[in-house]
Amino acid sequence: MQSASPLIKAISLDLGTTSVKVALLDQHGKLCHVTTLPAPPLGVDSGSFASDALAYAATAEQVLAACMEHAAGVPLPLGLCSQRSSFLLWNAATGQPVTPLISWQDNRGQASCTELHDQEELIHELTGLRLTPYYFAPKLRVVLQQNPLWRARLERGELLVGTLDTFLIWRWTSGQHHITDASMAARTLLLDIRTQQWSAQLCDLFGIPLGILPALRPSAGMNLTLANSLTLQASLADQSAALIASVDADSGDILVNLGTGGFVMRYLSTETSPPCGYLHTLVYQEQDGHAHVAIEGTLNSIAAALAAYPAGECRVEELAALDIYCLAEPSGLGAPYFRNDLGLRFSGPPDGLTQRQIAALLLEATIFRVARILEDFQAGTGIQNVYLSGGLSELTCLQQGIALCTSCALHHLQQHDTSLQGAALLAAGIKTVDHRKAQRVHVTGSATLLRAKYQRWKNWLDSLLAEAVCH
């Protein structure tokens, strides 16, 4: 491949749920010429979430073309990161979609989860994940059950199936490559995380023919020439790309991303098992097949809980002012609990509380959930530093509250678009730690009241969990 300008090292494309972004990566590891367009709108109907796959492809091609104008026609390595578990079926001869792009948010897989409930522990053991309708396999199982002719056509190769990355790579290589990378495959519930291969056992369990799945590739070193003259060098899940841009795989650092939802992640050695209940995530796979794995705790829909309240006005001094405890995840507690029956909840009636007081309680709940995950991670292996990212991490109250409730050094990441940056860094082969920009969060005020309430909140949550089990 022709050498790129010494000033520009790579181009990256982020296939998000609400927006599609592209950027160039300069020699200093910084993003420039960021171009963004809204993703095609999701149609929502009784738990069904889907959009137009061809419109999505056209949007991605449009932002890529606009950004490539700044590269002066020089071929560049491309790093691709994608929303996980959104998928479609399409005609192998024409490229026309047979289904819409079925979103990861789509709930049609709930029937599969109910029917396969007795197999949940086996699924967790093989995949490192929990059985939920968010993932690819439960939804595809329902689609194939409802459309048996599609199953036959898939087995004959007349139709193809894959996540969004698979569809676009197939399209941009003129149908030559029906592939996905290890990190995207690891979020399907069909990959054995120990072998990093498709599992015949899981495919049988979900009733999905193994032969219809895309071929597996490492996340880095793909070296695929695309029709637009770019060379696809890296492709991986968006969350994996964000982790690559934020923490060093060889450190004991932790990433806390607080956005629409939230996740807390740290790298593990492949031989280490995560604490009970937490997810075991395949972050990415190097060209030589070496896999980087991580432990992950999750918070569900925290931005939705806070959306109606003036969270940005709250100050850390307002926390722990009320003797009321709260859970702030409307769609149910995430890892390590996975409790749909315990979502948005207050220990006492919120009637009479001001909007700002409710906002403070919701912020407390988010802070306490993060602090407890960090506590669990600390018990397993030592933590060096914690890095905050995501839209909600801009709230000073959240920053200060987490800093007060943990003994770890807390830093706020200053870079934006971390998924874009991580994909570009992997494509360019640039080491993350040399380019990370973060600001230490310095604690102001006393931690006594908030830490005391955190201890009481943990007791309250444990009693809720125990009570729910008894019933």
Order of alpha helices (4+ residues) and beta strands (2+ residues): beta-beta-beta-beta-beta-alpha-beta-beta-beta-alpha-alpha-alpha-alpha-beta-alpha-beta-alpha-beta-beta-alpha-beta-beta-beta-alpha-beta-beta-beta-beta-alpha-beta-beta-alpha-beta-alpha-beta-alpha-beta-alpha
